[in-house]
Amino acid sequence: MHIFPRLFIVAFGGVLLLAACDSFEKSVLPFGKTDELVVLTVNSPHTYYENAEGAYAGLEHDLASEFARDLGIKVRFKIVPRLDQALSSLEKHKGHLVAGLSISSKHALHAQFGPVYQLIQPQVAYNTDYRRPKDIHQLTGRTIEIASGSTYAEQLNKAKQQVPGLKWTERNITAEDLLAKLAEGKVDYVIADSNQINLAKNFYPNLDAAFDLGQSTGRAWAFSPFAERELLDAARRFFIRIEQDGTLVRLLDRYYGHVQRLQQTDVIGILDKRRIVLPDLREYFHEAEELTAIDWRLIAALAYQESHWNPLAVSPANVRGLMMLTEITADRMKVTDRLDPRQSILAGARYLATLKDRLPTRIKEPDRTWIALAAYNQGSSHIEDARILAQRLNLNPDSWVDLKKTLPLLSQSKYFRTLKHGYARGGEAVILTESVRTYYEILLKYERPYSWGFPVAKKAGSLW
């Protein structure tokens, strides 16, 4: 969502005169004299975007919002086309900081940086339908594209000293759009960071990273060279705090902790079945959302992880159907035929909703959903054991990133013998949850949200 700015003309005496044109915007008040933090950033899945629930999300959104809460003031985001362009706005006092910028010598000429909170590794992305390049020398004579304003031009200029024939083009589009072009075969190579490539691989299974380009760079908030010392000190204290209390690790896990879970064949599989199998099941998933208020795409992602949308799936342990229900769960959900796709989907969705409701109310989203998914695999009792173990190990029992550490320990005798419910294959719950998270991201990209207000007709044998 773009905000069209209204600029103001600054008089020599420091008086701000409102211009007639709505394209002029007032400078922000100095930090310490304002009740809001103005953050400049871009609209992208790595920074700031509107999620499936219609709320704003993204790593930079969450970090800046947390920072503003620490300060006791409001936060306001201003969206710019490119992060490097935001530096100009920053110098003109149109915001207090730029969020999500990679540190480079060029950027350092126009800003001062706060603490590094994420390391970014530039990589050469290639289309796996063609031969993988082994090194930078094999890029000569090929079309290479990078996003305008990125730090990759600096990396390529360094490489050009060793490979004079190296050429590239800067495009005024996002890295995500460039990677889509690469998947379509419209460009030979794209330079992007590892997080961007790993995420894109879940949408385009014919993408991969060929090799690293140069050294990793740090990502940090950029402040004006004239920023108030009070603001800079507050930012430093904030990043020290969130690193020490685990907030930073949890936020990084929220957006990147699951992106490398799937293999290329997994992504190909769900994309193929989305076209062939999902159309016959979509109405049942929509009905499940109306029944439980859980996004139908999350339910579909869970169903795909469980059965690959095969209504006749059966395991050696006699769990059956699309949602792989046990006999006990099926009886509890009043399912008469576990191999009936509608009954299975509705019952599985209701069971997931029940598992979420059982969790303490203090557990917030998205951790609440991820922990419920783990319970879908191993049961609430073993999840409670994992939470107790987290407390014993001085971890946060309400955080999915910490439960990912304790769940696999439930298979080790020195731990499970001290817990009420004993042995569990907790590592399986982690694998299921992380895989579902990625399948969900894929369906969010390709499938529309369900429009409520058009009731699904109840059929014979309704589970209401």
C-alpha positions in Angstrom: 0.0 0.0 0.0 1.6 3.2 -1.1 1.2 6.5 0.7 1.3 9.5 -1.6 3.3 12.1 0.3 2.5 15.8 0.8 5.8 17.7 0.8 6.5 21.1 2.4 8.9 23.9 1.4 11.4 24.8 4.1 12.1 28.5 4.3 15.6 29.8 5.2 14.4 30.9 8.6 13.2 27.4 9.5 9.5 28.2 9.0 7.6 25.5 7.1 5.2 26.9 4.5 2.5 24.6 3.1 2.8 24.3 -0.6 -0.3 24.3 -2.8 0.7 20.9 -4.4 -0.4 17.8 -2.5 2.9 16.1 -3.5 4.7 18.1 -0.8 5.1 16.6 2.7 6.0 18.1 6.0 9.3 17.2 7.6 9.0 15.0 10.7 9.4 16.6 14.1 12.7 15.9 15.8 12.9 12.8 18.0 12.0 13.7 21.5 9.5 16.3 20.3 7.0 14.0 18.6 4.6 11.2 19.6 5.3 9.1 16.6 8.2 7.2 15.0 8.2 7.6 11.2 9.9 4.7 9.5 10.8 4.6 5.8 10.7 1.2 4.1 9.5 -0.7 1.1 6.6 -3.0 0.4 8.0 -6.5 0.2 7.7 -9.9 1.9 11.0 -9.2 3.7 10.1 -5.8 5.2 6.5 -4.7 5.3 3.4 -6.1 3.7 -0.3 -6.9 4.3 -0.7 -10.5 5.4 -3.5 -13.0 4.8 -5.6 -11.6 7.7 -5.4 -8.1 6.4 -2.9 -7.0 9.1 0.5 -5.5 8.4 3.5 -7.8 8.9 7.1 -8.3 7.9 10.4 -8.3 9.8 10.9 -4.5 9.6 7.3 -3.9 10.5 7.6 -6.1 13.6 11.0 -4.7 14.6 9.9 -1.1 14.3 6.6 -1.7 16.0 8.5 -3.3 19.0 10.9 -0.4 19.1 8.0 2.1 19.2 6.4 0.2 22.0 9.7 0.4 24.0 9.7 4.2 23.4 6.1 4.5 24.3 5.1 6.3 21.1 3.2 5.4 17.9 4.8 4.1 14.7 4.0 5.3 11.2 5.4 3.6 8.1 6.0 5.5 4.9 6.5 3.3 1.8 9.1 4.3 -0.8 9.7 2.6 -4.2 13.3 1.7 -3.3 15.3 1.7 0.0 18.2 3.6 -1.5 15.7 6.4 -2.5 14.6 6.5 1.2 18.1 7.9 2.1 17.3 11.1 0.2 14.1 11.4 2.2 15.9 10.7 5.4 18.4 13.5 4.6 15.4 15.8 4.1 14.0 14.9 7.5 11.0 13.0 6.0 11.4 10.1 8.4 13.4 9.1 11.5 15.0 6.0 10.1 15.2 3.7 7.1 14.4 0.1 7.9 15.8 -2.9 6.1 18.9 -1.4 4.4 22.0 -3.4 3.7 25.2 -1.7 4.8 27.5 -0.5 2.0 30.2 2.1 1.5 27.8 4.0 -0.9 25.0 4.1 1.7 27.4 5.0 4.4 28.1 8.3 2.6 24.5 9.4 3.3 23.6 7.8 6.6 24.9 6.3 9.9 23.9 2.8 10.8 22.6 1.2 13.9 23.5 -2.3 15.1 23.6 -5.1 12.6 20.7 -7.5 13.2 20.8 -9.8 10.2 23.6 -11.0 7.9 22.8 -11.2 4.2 24.7 -13.3 1.8 24.5 -12.2 -1.9 24.2 -15.1 -4.2 24.0 -15.8 -7.9 20.6 -17.3 -8.7 20.2 -19.5 -11.8 17.4 -21.4 -13.6 17.9 -25.2 -12.9 16.5 -26.0 -16.3 20.0 -25.0 -17.5 23.6 -25.8 -16.5 24.7 -24.5 -13.1 27.6 -22.0 -13.3 30.5 -22.9 -11.2 32.1 -19.5 -10.7 32.0 -15.8 -11.6 34.0 -16.5 -14.8 31.1 -18.4 -16.3 28.8 -15.4 -16.1 30.6 -13.5 -18.8 28.6 -12.9 -21.9 25.3 -13.8 -20.1 22.5 -11.5 -19.1 22.7 -10.7 -15.4 20.1 -8.5 -13.7 20.0 -6.8 -10.2 17.5 -4.6 -8.5 18.2 -0.9 -8.8 19.6 0.6 -5.6 20.8 -2.7 -4.2 24.3 -3.2 -2.9 25.0 -5.9 -5.5 26.6 -3.4 -7.9 29.4 -2.9 -5.5 30.0 -6.7 -5.2 29.9 -7.0 -9.0 32.3 -4.1 -9.5 34.8 -5.9 -7.2 34.3 -9.1 -9.2 34.8 -7.1 -12.5 38.4 -6.4 -11.5 39.0 -10.2 -11.8 36.6 -10.7 -14.7 36.7 -7.6 -17.0 34.0 -9.0 -19.3 31.4 -9.1 -16.6 28.3 -7.0 -17.4 25.0 -6.5 -15.7 21.8 -4.5 -15.9 20.0 -2.7 -13.0 16.2 -3.0 -13.2 13.8 -0.8 -11.4 11.8 -3.7 -10.1 12.0 -5.8 -6.9 14.3 -8.8 -6.4 11.2 -10.9 -6.2 10.1 -9.8 -9.6 13.6 -10.4 -11.0 13.6 -14.0 -9.6 10.2 -14.6 -11.3 11.7 -13.5 -14.6 14.6 -15.9 -14.0 12.1 -18.8 -13.4 10.4 -17.9 -16.7 13.7 -18.1 -18.6 13.7 -14.3 -19.4 17.1 -13.7 -17.9 20.2 -15.9 -17.4 21.1 -14.9 -13.8 19.9 -12.7 -11.0 21.9 -11.5 -8.0 19.8 -11.5 -4.8 20.3 -12.3 -1.2 20.1 -15.8 0.2 16.8 -15.2 2.0 15.1 -13.9 -1.1 16.3 -16.9 -3.2 15.3 -19.4 -0.5 11.9 -18.0 -0.3 11.5 -17.8 -4.1 12.5 -21.5 -4.4 9.3 -22.4 -2.6 7.3 -20.7 -5.4 9.5 -21.5 -8.4 11.0 -25.0 -8.0 13.4 -24.4 -11.0 15.3 -21.7 -9.1 18.4 -22.3 -7.0 21.6 -20.5 -5.8 24.7 -21.3 -7.9 27.3 -19.8 -5.6 28.0 -16.9 -3.2 29.0 -13.5 -4.5 31.5 -11.9 -2.2 31.2 -11.6 1.5 28.1 -11.4 3.5 26.8 -7.9 4.4 25.0 -6.6 7.4 21.4 -5.3 7.5 20.8 -2.5 9.9 18.6 0.6 10.3 19.9 3.8 8.7 19.7 7.1 10.4 20.3 10.6 9.2 23.9 11.9 9.7 22.2 14.6 11.8 20.0 12.2 13.9 19.6 13.0 17.5 22.0 11.1 19.9 18.9 10.2 22.0 17.4 8.3 19.1 20.7 6.5 18.2 21.2 5.5 21.8 17.6 4.2 22.1 18.1 2.1 19.0 21.3 0.6 20.4 19.7 -0.3 23.7 16.7 -1.8 21.8 18.8 -4.2 19.7 20.8 -5.2 22.8 17.6 -6.0 24.6 15.9 -8.0 21.8 19.1 -10.0 21.2 19.4 -10.8 24.9 15.8 -11.8 25.6 15.4 -13.8 22.4 12.9 -11.5 20.6 15.2 -11.0 17.6 15.7 -14.8 17.2 11.9 -15.3 17.3 11.2 -12.7 14.7 13.9 -14.0 12.4 12.4 -17.5 12.8 8.9 -16.2 12.1 9.9 -15.0 8.6 12.8 -17.2 7.7 13.0 -20.2 10.0 11.1 -22.5 7.6 12.0 -21.4 4.1 14.6 -24.1 3.5 12.5 -27.1 4.8 11.2 -28.4 1.4 13.1 -30.0 -1.4 12.6 -29.2 -5.1 10.4 -32.3 -5.6 8.1 -31.2 -2.7 7.5 -27.8 -4.3 6.9 -29.4 -7.7 4.4 -31.8 -6.1 2.2 -29.2 -4.4 2.2 -26.9 -7.5 1.2 -29.8 -9.8 -1.5 -31.1 -7.4 -2.8 -27.5 -6.9 -3.8 -27.6 -10.6 -5.0 -31.2 -10.8 -6.4 -32.2 -7.3 -7.1 -29.0 -5.3 -10.1 -27.8 -7.5 -12.1 -30.8 -6.4 -11.4 -30.2 -2.8 -11.4 -26.4 -2.6 -15.1 -26.1 -1.5 -14.5 -28.4 1.4 -11.6 -26.3 2.6 -13.7 -23.2 2.2 -16.4 -24.8 4.3 -13.8 -25.7 6.9 -12.8 -22.0 7.2 -16.4 -21.0 7.8 -16.6 -23.6 10.5 -13.4 -22.8 12.3 -12.3 -19.3 11.1 -8.9 -20.9 10.2 -7.6 -19.8 6.8 -8.6 -22.5 4.4 -5.1 -22.3 2.8 -3.5 -23.3 6.2 -5.9 -26.3 6.5 -5.1 -27.2 2.9 -1.4 -27.0 3.6 -1.8 -29.3 6.6 -3.8 -31.7 4.5 -1.1 -31.7 1.8 1.6 -32.4 4.3 -0.5 -35.3 5.8 -1.7 -37.0 2.6 -0.7 -35.0 -0.5 -4.5 -34.5 -0.8 -5.1 -38.2 -1.3 -8.5 -39.0 0.3 -7.6 -42.7 0.4 -4.3 -42.4 2.2 -3.7 -45.0 4.9 -0.6 -45.4 7.1 0.7 -48.6 8.7 -0.5 -47.1 12.0 -4.1 -47.0 10.6 -4.4 -43.2 10.4 -6.5 -42.5 7.3 -7.8 -40.0 4.9 -6.9 -36.5 3.7 -6.2 -35.3 7.2 -4.8 -38.6 8.4 -7.1 -39.0 11.4 -6.7 -41.6 14.0 -9.7 -43.7 15.0 -9.9 -41.9 18.4 -9.8 -38.5 16.8 -12.3 -39.5 14.2 -14.7 -40.8 16.8 -14.3 -37.6 18.9 -15.1 -35.5 15.8 -18.1 -37.8 15.0 -16.6 -38.9 11.6 -18.4 -41.9 10.1 -16.0 -42.4 7.2 -12.4 -41.2 7.4 -11.9 -41.8 3.7 -14.7 -39.3 2.9 -12.8 -36.1 1.9 -15.4 -33.7 3.2 -15.7 -35.4 6.6 -12.0 -35.7 6.9 -11.3 -32.0 6.1 -14.0 -30.6 8.4 -13.0 -32.9 11.2 -9.3 -32.2 10.8 -10.0 -28.4 10.8 -12.1 -28.7 13.9 -9.5 -30.8 15.6 -6.8 -28.2 14.9 -9.1 -25.4 16.2 -9.6 -27.4 19.4 -5.9 -27.8 19.8 -5.4 -24.1 19.5 -8.2 -23.4 22.1 -6.5 -25.7 24.6 -3.3 -23.6 24.6 -2.9 -20.9 27.3 -4.4 -17.6 26.2 -1.1 -15.8 26.7 0.4 -17.6 23.7 0.1 -15.2 20.8 0.0 -15.7 17.0 1.7 -17.0 15.0 3.3 -19.2 17.7 -0.1 -20.3 18.8 -0.8 -21.8 15.3 2.6 -23.4 14.9 2.4 -25.1 18.4 -1.1 -26.3 17.6 0.2 -27.9 14.4 2.8 -29.7 16.4 0.1 -30.9 18.7 -1.8 -32.2 15.6 1.1 -34.5 15.0 2.1 -35.6 18.6 -0.9 -34.6 20.7 -1.4 -31.9 23.4 0.1 -34.0 26.2 3.5 -34.3 24.5 3.4 -30.6 23.6 2.8 -29.8 27.2 5.8 -32.0 28.1 7.9 -30.0 25.6 6.8 -26.8 27.2 7.7 -28.0 30.7 11.1 -29.1 29.4 11.5 -25.6 27.9 11.0 -24.1 31.3 13.5 -26.4 32.9 16.1 -25.4 30.2 15.4 -21.7 30.8 13.7 -21.4 27.4 10.3 -19.7 26.6 7.5 -22.4 26.7 5.2 -20.0 24.7 7.7 -19.6 21.8 7.7 -21.9 18.8 11.4 -21.2 18.2 12.2 -22.6 21.6 9.8 -25.6 21.4 11.6 -26.5 18.2 14.6 -27.2 20.4 12.8 -29.2 23.1 10.5 -31.3 21.0 13.3 -33.5 19.5 14.5 -34.1 23.1 11.4 -36.1 23.9 12.9 -39.1 22.1 15.9 -39.1 24.5 15.6 -41.2 27.6 17.4 -38.7 29.9 14.6 -36.2 29.1 11.4 -38.2 28.5 11.8 -40.3 31.7 11.5 -37.2 33.7 8.2 -36.1 32.0 4.7 -37.2 32.6 3.8 -38.5 29.1 7.2 -40.2 28.3 8.7 -40.9 24.9 7.5 -39.0 21.8 8.8 -38.5 18.3 9.0 -34.8 18.8 11.2 -34.2 15.9 8.4 -35.4 13.6 6.2 -32.6 15.0 8.9 -30.0 14.1 9.3 -31.4 10.6 5.5 -31.4 10.0 5.0 -27.8 11.4 7.9 -26.3 9.4 6.8 -28.1 6.2 3.2 -26.9 6.7 4.4 -23.3 7.2 6.1 -23.5 3.8 3.2 -25.1 2.0 1.0 -22.4 3.5 3.3 -19.7 2.1 3.0 -21.3 -1.3 -0.8 -21.4 -1.2 -0.9 -17.8 0.0 0.9 -16.8 -3.1 -1.2 -18.7 -5.6 -4.6 -19.1 -4.0 -7.1 -16.4 -3.2 -8.5 -16.0 0.3 -12.0 -17.2 0.8 -14.7 -14.6 0.6 -17.1 -14.9 3.5 -20.7 -14.0 3.1 -21.6 -16.7 0.6 -22.6 -19.6 2.9 -21.5 -23.0 1.9 -24.5 -25.3 1.5 -24.6 -27.9 4.3 -24.7 -31.4 3.0 -26.0 -34.6 4.3 -24.0 -35.9 7.2 -23.1 -32.3 8.3 -20.5 -32.1 11.1 -22.1 -29.1 12.7 
